[in-house]
């Protein structure tokens, strides 16, 4: 069982937001991450409608025989500009050939209203 990381972020509406980069390492080698599928959505509440789907491109490398999965989340100015100020919830899930679907990260993202529109 994977214990998900928890994060809290703030972003200004209409600005580029570079969330955070993550590296997940397994001793099972890079084959553990074969054919990875990474998904992430943003919602106003846990069961609310999806307001944004993140595009995440996983990068798989090998370091000293360990498999490394590197991912990051961000919002473009156009995407953050579409969000109403308030607090949203999201998570990042990953699955691969050797890894069943697992939630790696849960987060809240507060969108702060911009002054100059």
ChimeraX commands (.cxc) that place a marker at each C-alpha (Angstrom):
marker #1 position 0.00,0.00,0.00 radius 0.5
marker #1 position 1.25,3.48,-0.89 radius 0.5
marker #1 position 0.79,6.34,1.56 radius 0.5
marker #1 position -0.05,9.39,-0.51 radius 0.5
marker #1 position 1.90,12.60,-0.04 radius 0.5
marker #1 position -0.26,15.58,0.97 radius 0.5
marker #1 position 0.40,19.07,-0.38 radius 0.5
marker #1 position -1.21,22.53,-0.17 radius 0.5
marker #1 position -0.67,25.10,-2.93 radius 0.5
marker #1 position -1.71,28.64,-3.82 radius 0.5
marker #1 position -1.87,30.10,-7.32 radius 0.5
marker #1 position -2.98,33.46,-8.66 radius 0.5
marker #1 position -5.81,33.34,-11.18 radius 0.5
marker #1 position -4.54,34.04,-14.71 radius 0.5
marker #1 position -0.87,33.45,-13.87 radius 0.5
marker #1 position 1.39,30.54,-14.77 radius 0.5
marker #1 position 1.60,28.14,-11.83 radius 0.5
marker #1 position 4.47,25.71,-11.57 radius 0.5
marker #1 position 3.28,23.33,-8.89 radius 0.5
marker #1 position 5.94,20.88,-7.89 radius 0.5
marker #1 position 8.09,18.14,-9.34 radius 0.5
marker #1 position 8.14,14.66,-7.80 radius 0.5
marker #1 position 10.51,11.69,-8.06 radius 0.5
marker #1 position 9.37,8.23,-7.05 radius 0.5
marker #1 position 12.07,5.57,-6.74 radius 0.5
marker #1 position 11.66,1.80,-6.63 radius 0.5
marker #1 position 14.34,-0.80,-6.05 radius 0.5
marker #1 position 12.57,-3.03,-8.60 radius 0.5
marker #1 position 14.24,-1.21,-11.50 radius 0.5
marker #1 position 12.84,0.90,-14.31 radius 0.5
marker #1 position 10.73,-2.03,-15.61 radius 0.5
marker #1 position 8.43,-1.39,-12.63 radius 0.5
marker #1 position 7.29,1.82,-14.35 radius 0.5
marker #1 position 6.74,0.24,-17.82 radius 0.5
marker #1 position 3.76,1.79,-19.65 radius 0.5
marker #1 position 2.93,4.31,-16.92 radius 0.5
marker #1 position -0.44,6.06,-16.89 radius 0.5
marker #1 position -0.54,9.19,-14.73 radius 0.5
marker #1 position -3.85,10.98,-14.16 radius 0.5
marker #1 position -4.79,14.07,-12.18 radius 0.5
marker #1 position -7.97,16.10,-11.88 radius 0.5
marker #1 position -9.03,19.21,-10.01 radius 0.5
marker #1 position -12.50,19.52,-8.43 radius 0.5
marker #1 position -14.20,22.07,-6.14 radius 0.5
marker #1 position -15.00,19.22,-3.72 radius 0.5
marker #1 position -13.99,15.58,-3.56 radius 0.5
marker #1 position -17.20,14.50,-5.33 radius 0.5
marker #1 position -17.73,17.69,-7.35 radius 0.5
marker #1 position -17.47,18.12,-11.11 radius 0.5
marker #1 position -14.06,18.08,-12.78 radius 0.5
marker #1 position -12.92,21.65,-13.48 radius 0.5
marker #1 position -9.47,20.81,-14.82 radius 0.5
marker #1 position -7.63,17.70,-16.01 radius 0.5
marker #1 position -3.85,17.99,-15.75 radius 0.5
marker #1 position -1.64,16.73,-18.57 radius 0.5
marker #1 position 1.25,14.92,-16.94 radius 0.5
marker #1 position 4.10,13.42,-18.95 radius 0.5
marker #1 position 5.99,10.83,-16.88 radius 0.5
marker #1 position 9.73,10.44,-17.35 radius 0.5
marker #1 position 11.25,7.04,-16.52 radius 0.5
marker #1 position 14.95,6.70,-15.76 radius 0.5
marker #1 position 17.26,4.29,-13.99 radius 0.5
marker #1 position 19.69,5.29,-11.27 radius 0.5
marker #1 position 22.00,2.72,-9.69 radius 0.5
marker #1 position 19.59,-0.03,-10.75 radius 0.5
marker #1 position 16.56,1.71,-9.23 radius 0.5
marker #1 position 13.58,2.74,-11.34 radius 0.5
marker #1 position 12.77,6.44,-11.12 radius 0.5
marker #1 position 9.44,8.02,-12.11 radius 0.5
marker #1 position 9.57,11.82,-12.42 radius 0.5
marker #1 position 6.38,13.88,-12.79 radius 0.5
marker #1 position 5.26,17.48,-12.26 radius 0.5
marker #1 position 2.04,19.46,-12.24 radius 0.5
marker #1 position 1.42,23.00,-13.43 radius 0.5
marker #1 position -1.19,25.35,-14.88 radius 0.5
marker #1 position -0.81,27.65,-17.86 radius 0.5
marker #1 position -2.10,31.24,-17.54 radius 0.5
marker #1 position -5.05,30.30,-19.77 radius 0.5
marker #1 position -5.95,27.33,-17.54 radius 0.5
marker #1 position -5.59,29.16,-14.21 radius 0.5
marker #1 position -7.60,32.05,-15.69 radius 0.5
marker #1 position -10.57,29.71,-16.22 radius 0.5
marker #1 position -10.76,28.81,-12.52 radius 0.5
marker #1 position -13.00,30.73,-10.15 radius 0.5
marker #1 position -11.15,31.91,-7.02 radius 0.5
marker #1 position -11.58,29.39,-4.21 radius 0.5
marker #1 position -10.12,26.15,-2.94 radius 0.5
marker #1 position -9.98,23.00,-5.06 radius 0.5
marker #1 position -8.95,19.41,-4.32 radius 0.5
marker #1 position -6.96,17.08,-6.51 radius 0.5
marker #1 position -4.84,13.99,-6.58 radius 0.5
marker #1 position -2.30,12.28,-8.78 radius 0.5
marker #1 position -2.74,8.59,-9.55 radius 0.5
marker #1 position -0.31,6.31,-11.33 radius 0.5
marker #1 position -0.46,2.80,-12.69 radius 0.5
marker #1 position 2.00,0.79,-14.74 radius 0.5
marker #1 position 2.61,-2.75,-15.89 radius 0.5
marker #1 position 3.92,-3.76,-12.44 radius 0.5
marker #1 position 2.16,-1.13,-10.29 radius 0.5
marker #1 position -1.60,-1.29,-9.64 radius 0.5
marker #1 position -3.43,2.05,-9.66 radius 0.5
marker #1 position -2.18,4.02,-6.67 radius 0.5
marker #1 position -2.80,7.54,-5.42 radius 0.5
marker #1 position 0.64,9.06,-4.95 radius 0.5
marker #1 position -0.30,12.65,-4.07 radius 0.5
marker #1 position -3.37,14.43,-2.72 radius 0.5
marker #1 position -3.47,18.21,-2.73 radius 0.5
marker #1 position -5.49,21.35,-2.27 radius 0.5
marker #1 position -5.02,24.32,-4.57 radius 0.5
marker #1 position -6.27,27.75,-3.58 radius 0.5
marker #1 position -6.87,30.03,-6.54 radius 0.5
marker #1 position -6.41,33.64,-5.45 radius 0.5
marker #1 position -8.20,36.38,-7.34 radius 0.5
marker #1 position -5.99,38.63,-9.43 radius 0.5
marker #1 position -6.23,42.40,-8.94 radius 0.5
marker #1 position -5.35,43.57,-12.44 radius 0.5
marker #1 position -7.63,41.94,-14.96 radius 0.5
marker link #1:1,2 radius 0.2
marker link #1:2,3 radius 0.2
marker link #1:3,4 radius 0.2
marker link #1:4,5 radius 0.2
marker link #1:5,6 radius 0.2
marker link #1:6,7 radius 0.2
marker link #1:7,8 radius 0.2
marker link #1:8,9 radius 0.2
marker link #1:9,10 radius 0.2
marker link #1:10,11 radius 0.2
marker link #1:11,12 radius 0.2
marker link #1:12,13 radius 0.2
marker link #1:13,14 radius 0.2
marker link #1:14,15 radius 0.2
marker link #1:15,16 radius 0.2
marker link #1:16,17 radius 0.2
marker link #1:17,18 radius 0.2
marker link #1:18,19 radius 0.2
marker link #1:19,20 radius 0.2
marker link #1:20,21 radius 0.2
marker link #1:21,22 radius 0.2
marker link #1:22,23 radius 0.2
marker link #1:23,24 radius 0.2
marker link #1:24,25 radius 0.2
marker link #1:25,26 radius 0.2
marker link #1:26,27 radius 0.2
marker link #1:27,28 radius 0.2
marker link #1:28,29 radius 0.2
marker link #1:29,30 radius 0.2
marker link #1:30,31 radius 0.2
marker link #1:31,32 radius 0.2
marker link #1:32,33 radius 0.2
marker link #1:33,34 radius 0.2
marker link #1:34,35 radius 0.2
marker link #1:35,36 radius 0.2
marker link #1:36,37 radius 0.2
marker link #1:37,38 radius 0.2
marker link #1:38,39 radius 0.2
marker link #1:39,40 radius 0.2
marker link #1:40,41 radius 0.2
marker link #1:41,42 radius 0.2
marker link #1:42,43 radius 0.2
marker link #1:43,44 radius 0.2
marker link #1:44,45 radius 0.2
marker link #1:45,46 radius 0.2
marker link #1:46,47 radius 0.2
marker link #1:47,48 radius 0.2
marker link #1:48,49 radius 0.2
marker link #1:49,50 radius 0.2
marker link #1:50,51 radius 0.2
marker link #1:51,52 radius 0.2
marker link #1:52,53 radius 0.2
marker link #1:53,54 radius 0.2
marker link #1:54,55 radius 0.2
marker link #1:55,56 radius 0.2
marker link #1:56,57 radius 0.2
marker link #1:57,58 radius 0.2
marker link #1:58,59 radius 0.2
marker link #1:59,60 radius 0.2
marker link #1:60,61 radius 0.2
marker link #1:61,62 radius 0.2
marker link #1:62,63 radius 0.2
marker link #1:63,64 radius 0.2
marker link #1:64,65 radius 0.2
marker link #1:65,66 radius 0.2
marker link #1:66,67 radius 0.2
marker link #1:67,68 radius 0.2
marker link #1:68,69 radius 0.2
marker link #1:69,70 radius 0.2
marker link #1:70,71 radius 0.2
marker link #1:71,72 radius 0.2
marker link #1:72,73 radius 0.2
marker link #1:73,74 radius 0.2
marker link #1:74,75 radius 0.2
marker link #1:75,76 radius 0.2
marker link #1:76,77 radius 0.2
marker link #1:77,78 radius 0.2
marker link #1:78,79 radius 0.2
marker link #1:79,80 radius 0.2
marker link #1:80,81 radius 0.2
marker link #1:81,82 radius 0.2
marker link #1:82,83 radius 0.2
marker link #1:83,84 radius 0.2
marker link #1:84,85 radius 0.2
marker link #1:85,86 radius 0.2
marker link #1:86,87 radius 0.2
marker link #1:87,88 radius 0.2
marker link #1:88,89 radius 0.2
marker link #1:89,90 radius 0.2
marker link #1:90,91 radius 0.2
marker link #1:91,92 radius 0.2
marker link #1:92,93 radius 0.2
marker link #1:93,94 radius 0.2
marker link #1:94,95 radius 0.2
marker link #1:95,96 radius 0.2
marker link #1:96,97 radius 0.2
marker link #1:97,98 radius 0.2
marker link #1:98,99 radius 0.2
marker link #1:99,100 radius 0.2
marker link #1:100,101 radius 0.2
marker link #1:101,102 radius 0.2
marker link #1:102,103 radius 0.2
marker link #1:103,104 radius 0.2
marker link #1:104,105 radius 0.2
marker link #1:105,106 radius 0.2
marker link #1:106,107 radius 0.2
marker link #1:107,108 radius 0.2
marker link #1:108,109 radius 0.2
marker link #1:109,110 radius 0.2
marker link #1:110,111 radius 0.2
marker link #1:111,112 radius 0.2
marker link #1:112,113 radius 0.2
marker link #1:113,114 radius 0.2
marker link #1:114,115 radius 0.2
marker link #1:115,116 radius 0.2
marker link #1:116,117 radius 0.2
view
